[in-house]
Amino acid sequence: MTADPSFKVYSNLKKTTSEEEREQLLENPGFGKIFSDHMAMIRWSEKKGWHDAKITIRQPFQLDPASAVFHYAQEIFEGLKAYRGKNKCILLFRPEENASRFAHSAMRMAMPIIPKTLFIQAIEELVKIDNKWIPEGEEKSLYLRPFMFANEAFLGVRPAKQYIFSVIASPVGTYFRGNGESMILWVEEYLSRAIPGGTATAKCGGNYAASLEAQALAYKNGCDQVVFLDVKEHRWVEEIGGMNIFFVLKDGSLITPPLNGSILHGVTRSSILTLAKDAGLKTKECAYSFEEWKKDSATGCLKEVFACGTAAVITSISQVRHESGEFTIGDGKIGPIAQQLRGKLIGIQRGMIHDPYGWVHTLQL
Ligand SMILES: *Cc1c(COP(=O)(O)O)cnc(C)c1O
């Protein structure tokens, strides 16, 4: 094992975006459309381990067409956000959790494990050099995308012996239509996204590829996102393509599907469970069927449904459509429980309210 390599920072100032242009871009960034000036990159090879860690100008990769990622999809990623705090501080939300999950994903895809410290250092170095790209404003942040892929040029089928780890940054506004807007879900009763024993608990690009046909169907039916059911019985609610899901019942209790090997363990999901418990709400991680969902909506037993994830934080669901009909949740607006939890979570993430959990990772510029 080699020691963690030290970072070299190469910055070609000629290519950086002007102050004026950046300000303009940050005004209305959308989601994942614009990118900061730099990127982090670290190489791994069987011989050298992790090496050549650097921050460079954001630029295309040069890849051999035989690179394993193009053929056998050895690729994983993470997503987290940086916020502008008080007194020249930058705040990251639970980056250690992303580092652990990245290691878990790497293991499942037979890829090398990047040490937690190196994973976080790459993020910190990038955020520091591109700190001016963290937008101001309540709904805005700098979305960070660590990822890793196999770049060995070899067409044989086995775990590759060469990888690139990288981090890029994208200033973002809201993922969906905007603050408090709710979304319409498509319940997919045939297509599956991932399977237990497969790669369901790994955050890999392949799971997303498998979800896109259903996502296209959702759009076709006027919906924003897909909710997937279990692969065996097509009966139990699992998760939304890239977000976890919560149900709020009349008695104020929260239900979310359990981590049974077929869903991704969201950092937002786990944070919400903690916040809800500490707010005195009952929480249950248990199986909930599409049948129950329909029935509880009809009887009024179900008060709110919301999706959660780093990109969209907490977004409420107003309507549900499926092959043979549709139904509305509550009055179709963001519910009080979702609103309360969202306020707490965002407040902690942005350093506006006290963080009793040690979740916020502060960087001093
Ligand atoms: C990333 C992701 C989530 C949400 O995880 P967070 O850590 O809360 O951002 C949920 N489901 C899937 C499939 C994901 O890829």
The ligand as an SDF file (V2000), in Angstrom:
LIG
                    3D

 15 15  0  0  0  0  0  0  0  0999 V2000
  -28.0000    9.0240   -4.6990 C   0  0  0  0  0  0  0  0  0  0  0  0
  -29.2300    8.2050   -4.6230 C   0  0  0  0  0  0  0  0  0  0  0  0
  -30.2110    8.4140   -3.6250 C   0  0  0  0  0  0  0  0  0  0  0  0
  -30.1390    9.5450   -2.6300 C   0  0  0  0  0  0  0  0  0  0  0  0
  -29.0410    9.5000   -1.7980 O   0  0  0  0  0  0  0  0  0  0  0  0
  -28.5560   10.8050   -1.0050 P   0  0  0  0  0  0  0  0  0  0  0  0
  -27.3410   10.3350   -0.2820 O   0  0  0  0  0  0  0  0  0  0  0  0
  -29.6650   11.1730   -0.0940 O   0  0  0  0  0  0  0  0  0  0  0  0
  -28.2970   11.8460   -2.0110 O   0  0  0  0  0  0  0  0  0  0  0  0
  -31.2830    7.5580   -3.5970 C   0  0  0  0  0  0  0  0  0  0  0  0
  -31.4280    6.5680   -4.4970 N   0  0  0  0  0  0  0  0  0  0  0  0
  -30.5280    6.3470   -5.4740 C   0  0  0  0  0  0  0  0  0  0  0  0
  -30.7400    5.2310   -6.4210 C   0  0  0  0  0  0  0  0  0  0  0  0
  -29.3990    7.1600   -5.5680 C   0  0  0  0  0  0  0  0  0  0  0  0
  -28.5170    6.9390   -6.5350 O   0  0  0  0  0  0  0  0  0  0  0  0
  1  2  1  0
  2  3  1  0
  2 14  2  0
  3  4  1  0
  3 10  2  0
  4  5  1  0
  5  6  1  0
  6  7  2  0
  6  8  1  0
  6  9  1  0
 10 11  1  0
 11 12  2  0
 12 13  1  0
 12 14  1  0
 14 15  1  0
M  END
$$$$
